[in-house]
């Protein structure tokens, strides 16, 4: 079920959105809904790619001493994800 809401937009943005919706043969509501879906999906994607890799030793090319890459919870704590 859909809900009715009031959204306040700058006049120039609203005019551009109405023109875009008309050019695509769709409603302003569907244009706004698709835009919100895109923004929400991008935020979800952005979270996944931000975790840095575990520290790597330049001497051996492997993990730094004391870093157990098999211990996922320890890696989360080290990255500050908790």
C-alpha positions as CSV (number, residue, x, y, z in Angstrom):
1,X,0.0,0.0,0.0
2,X,1.3,3.5,-0.8
3,X,1.2,6.5,1.5
4,X,0.7,10.1,0.7
5,X,3.3,12.5,1.9
6,X,4.2,16.1,1.4
7,X,7.7,16.8,0.1
8,X,9.1,20.3,-0.3
9,X,11.4,20.7,-3.2
10,X,13.2,23.8,-4.6
11,X,11.1,25.1,-7.6
12,X,13.8,24.6,-10.1
13,X,14.3,21.0,-9.1
14,X,10.6,20.3,-9.2
15,X,10.3,21.8,-12.7
16,X,13.2,19.7,-13.9
17,X,11.8,16.5,-12.3
18,X,8.4,17.2,-13.9
19,X,10.0,17.7,-17.4
20,X,12.1,14.5,-16.9
21,X,9.0,12.4,-15.9
22,X,7.0,13.8,-18.9
23,X,9.9,13.1,-21.3
24,X,10.0,9.5,-20.0
25,X,6.2,9.1,-20.1
26,X,5.9,8.4,-16.4
27,X,4.5,10.0,-13.3
28,X,6.5,12.3,-11.0
29,X,5.8,9.8,-8.2
30,X,7.5,6.9,-10.1
31,X,10.5,9.2,-10.9
32,X,10.9,10.2,-7.3
33,X,10.5,6.6,-6.0
34,X,13.1,5.3,-8.5
35,X,15.5,8.1,-7.4
36,X,15.1,7.1,-3.8
37,X,15.8,3.5,-4.6
38,X,19.0,4.4,-6.4
39,X,20.2,6.5,-3.5
40,X,19.5,3.8,-0.9
41,X,21.1,1.1,-3.1
42,X,24.3,3.2,-3.5
43,X,24.6,3.7,0.2
44,X,24.3,-0.1,0.8
45,X,27.0,-0.7,-1.9
46,X,29.3,1.9,-0.4
47,X,29.3,0.2,3.0
48,X,30.6,-3.0,1.6
49,X,33.7,-1.6,-0.1
50,X,35.0,0.5,2.7
51,X,36.7,-2.1,4.8
52,X,40.4,-1.9,4.6
53,X,42.4,-5.1,4.0
54,X,44.4,-6.6,6.9
55,X,47.9,-5.1,7.4
56,X,50.5,-6.8,5.2
57,X,54.1,-7.1,5.9
58,X,56.4,-5.5,3.3
59,X,59.1,-8.0,4.1
60,X,57.1,-11.2,3.6
61,X,54.0,-10.1,1.7
62,X,51.9,-11.9,4.2
63,X,49.9,-10.7,7.2
64,X,51.7,-8.7,9.9
65,X,52.9,-10.7,12.9
66,X,50.0,-11.1,15.3
67,X,47.3,-10.8,12.7
68,X,45.3,-14.0,12.4
69,X,43.3,-13.7,9.1
70,X,41.3,-16.8,10.0
71,X,39.8,-15.0,13.1
72,X,37.1,-12.9,11.5
73,X,35.9,-11.3,14.8
74,X,39.5,-10.2,15.6
75,X,39.8,-8.6,12.2
76,X,36.5,-6.7,12.7
77,X,37.7,-5.4,16.1
78,X,41.0,-4.3,14.5
79,X,39.1,-2.5,11.7
80,X,36.7,-0.9,14.2
81,X,33.7,-2.5,12.7
82,X,32.0,-3.4,16.0
